[in-house]
Amino acid sequence: MSEHRRKPPQPEGGGRAAARRAAPQRPGRGAGPARDVPAASHSGPYADPRGHGSRADARRAAQRGSGSRGRGGGRQDKRLINYPRSDKDGWQRFMPSWKLVGGTALGFFALITAGAGIGIAAVNTPNPNLAAQAQNNVFYWDDGSQMVATGGSMNRQIVGIDKIPKSMQNAVIAAENESFETDKGVDPMGILRAVWNMAKGGSTQGGSTITQQYVKNTYLDSDQTLKRKVTELFISIKLGVSEEKDTILAGYLNTAYYGRDAYGIQAAARAYFGKDCSDLTPSESAFLASVLKGPNLYNPDGGIGPTATPEQNTQRAHARWAWVLDREVAVGRMQKSERDQFKEFPKLVDSEQARSLSGQTGYLVETAKQYVMKVAKIGPEQMARGGYQIRTTFQKPKVDALVKAVEDTRNDFLDEKARPEYDTFVQFGAASVDVKTGAIVALYGGPGMDKKYFSNNANTIGVPVGSTWKPYVLAAAMEYGTQNSGGRGISPESKYQANDLTVINNRDGKPLRDASGQPFRQKNESEYPYGFVTLNEAMEKSINVPFAQLVFDVGHSKVREVAKSTGILEDSMNPNNDASFALGTSTPSAIRMADSYATFAASGTHHEPFSVRKVEKDGKELPGFEPPKEERAMDDSIADNITKVLRNVVENGTGTKAKKLGRPAAGKTGTTDENKSAWFVGYTPQLSTSVTLFRTDPNSKDKKLISMNGVGGIDSIHGGDIPAAIWTAYMKDALKDAPVKDFPEADKLGVIADGPGAPSPSPSVSVSPSMSASPSPSMSTSPSPTPSKGGGKPCKPWQLDCFSTNGGTTGGTGGASGSPSPTPTPRPGRAGGVTSWGATTGTTG
């Protein structure tokens, strides 16, 4: 290897570092000889031989030199912010300059201001959210008292500021936010006060303005997050400068929670005092303002937790109530003299307003709701959002009377434990209508929706009405006549064959045929050979055969027309033109039957049934809820003659149990095949009421009717028994304060046009066995009507009287129908068909 590549010898002490340290110092740049410089501050093996200290010091020196050159020689520091400060040494490098502090503060303020502006601009002026919008529908009795508040997810009814008394406004402002009328939505001093009180362990009252609390109430379903708090602050500021104070105050009072499940001032006034908020006294207003501090601790009913007992809450409520009144005086919102008048704590109602749809309330509400939706043309969703004030036609005393009549009879009549195979599933339904107006004043829909029975028995179709249909057949004969009367209306004294199993002829005079092709024979309830009887007597005894023939002589379409004119819905009518149509195989609701018979009571004037008199929403009355206009259904002479015939039913026929009413009454019993239903429909000059009894399993899919034979320990139930007993008990109570009135005198009407084969007219309308036609060999010839199948047994407690006569009839089974009659031409004085309301499930109200 060549010499010049050899490593030089290393001095002792080793390494290049040692060699460097051993080398002589170079002279400085200045003139003169090199000086020996002490190295006390830079001694050690790593001392800089040039006297500049460590490398870091050298770099900092270079930076300072560079900076100075930048100031003097044109070189610039390229950093945007000179921090740490390059022109300072030591701790001074980290001390910001006044320019930096001022600029930073200004920038931060600008950023906050811009952010707040953007935040305020971004939020919308809050309408209450879905939870805050949810209100009740409030239903009122006919006398204006509240029935129930229901329908929304919260017990709330929003009212305008004009409905909130000044005393309530003053109490809340004095207690919650004295500066409400002048602040801008937030109160910085109040927030500081709240923080200070909280730090001391005291109350945070005063930290939120009324505006802030209103905003909080509009976010009832929000989480307690920082985002929510910031949003609330922005909204409060925006509301404070953009919204009227009255709007904010009303919004707060309408969304606040007061306890007793009451949201909003109107619901609270009802819950605690049983009155509208507009009627609150200053003392009552002070109490409600007190509850706003915390219903759990200030509601005298008690709350949740060991410190929220009724006794402790009552003490707190009394103290807070007195403080609010004193506070109103202190802030100038009440005179001292007025304050001195309120020395006793206001009296609260015993319990909150019932919101349960128990008993009949559910059926009343459902009936009224359906009527409102139909008239106002709104859907179920809109109805469910609430906010409607609904004044119904229901009269609480009459509803209570009807409930008592049904339940007393039920308790005396049924024993489900002793007779489970017979007495289970027995259902009652009833409805009562004002004769002069058509207003539904009472109904009985069943045991109650709270008992899982949701079908309204007063407002459902599907239960055949039996012989209560016969008056429509007779009315059609009175108006249109028969094929034997030359088109002239016939008299109730016209005679028809009444023997059991009589062959029924069609309009061509030919026998109807049954399913086997044999002549169809109509069955009566009794086998007694009546022979020819007047239609009046046939109605009195509810004999089937005369009406089965009469419907063909008049024409089914004419009977339908008469029934429809009195309010019976066409959808509820039996569509078949058979004999059974005359005997009650149609299925109108109890409401429709009561309203229809009211047409007879009103001398032929019909009023559509209605259940609502007035509806308000957001303080405005909805149109269309005036009482329906009356319409002429039939000549008054026809209606009055029907009443005369039906009075005879009560006085001498199947409805004699109704005689105990003790005032003029008319009515008709009805019973169907196999005792599957029993009816009594009757009226006085003031009130028309229908009662139905049937048996069905409410949980079954098809709701099939079950025979009532054996129910109540009775072989056969008729409309003149239990339904008539309920009717009489109810009407006696419902009319106890009404004057006794008589029906108009009925004019003689029509010609006596007897049925085929009838003997010459006789002055006597009674029928003797010698007048009757020869019975068939299979028929019994007993000299008197067969007593009820339950005859001979002791009378039940619900039986107002005990009679052995039949209590109704069964509708026979029709065979092939005759040809339908042509559409009749309306006679003078008769109104056209009445537009019906309600759906196929019965009336809506």
Secondary structure as UniProt FT lines:
FT   HELIX           3..5
FT   TURN            12..13
FT   HELIX           15..22
FT   TURN            41..42
FT   TURN            45..46
FT   TURN            49..50
FT   HELIX           55..73
FT   TURN            86..87
FT   HELIX           90..94
FT   HELIX           98..122
FT   HELIX           130..133
FT   STRAND          137..140
FT   TURN            142..143
FT   STRAND          146..150
FT   HELIX           161..163
FT   HELIX           166..176
FT   TURN            178..182
FT   HELIX           188..199
FT   TURN            200..201
FT   TURN            205..206
FT   HELIX           210..217
FT   TURN            218..221
FT   HELIX           226..242
FT   HELIX           245..255
FT   TURN            260..261
FT   HELIX           265..273
FT   HELIX           277..279
FT   HELIX           282..291
FT   TURN            292..293
FT   HELIX           295..298
FT   TURN            300..301
FT   TURN            306..307
FT   HELIX           310..330
FT   TURN            331..332
FT   HELIX           336..339
FT   TURN            340..341
FT   TURN            359..360
FT   HELIX           361..376
FT   HELIX           380..384
FT   STRAND          388..392
FT   HELIX           396..413
FT   TURN            416..418
FT   HELIX           420..423
FT   TURN            424..425
FT   STRAND          426..434
FT   TURN            435..437
FT   STRAND          439..444
FT   HELIX           449..451
FT   TURN            457..458
FT   HELIX           466..469
FT   HELIX           470..480
FT   TURN            483..487
FT   TURN            492..493
FT   STRAND          495..497
FT   TURN            500..501
FT   STRAND          502..503
FT   TURN            507..508
FT   TURN            515..516
FT   STRAND          521..522
FT   STRAND          532..534
FT   HELIX           535..541
FT   HELIX           544..554
FT   HELIX           556..565
FT   TURN            566..567
FT   HELIX           570..572
FT   HELIX           579..583
FT   HELIX           590..601
FT   TURN            602..604
FT   STRAND          605..606
FT   STRAND          612..617
FT   TURN            618..619
FT   STRAND          620..621
FT   STRAND          631..632
FT   HELIX           636..652
FT   TURN            654..655
FT   HELIX           656..661
FT   STRAND          666..671
FT   HELIX           673..675
FT   STRAND          677..683
FT   STRAND          687..696
FT   TURN            698..699
FT   TURN            709..710
FT   HELIX           711..713
FT   TURN            719..721
FT   HELIX           722..734
FT   TURN            735..737
FT   TURN            756..757
FT   HELIX           769..771
FT   TURN            777..778
FT   TURN            789..792
FT   TURN            797..798
FT   TURN            828..829
FT   TURN            840..841
//
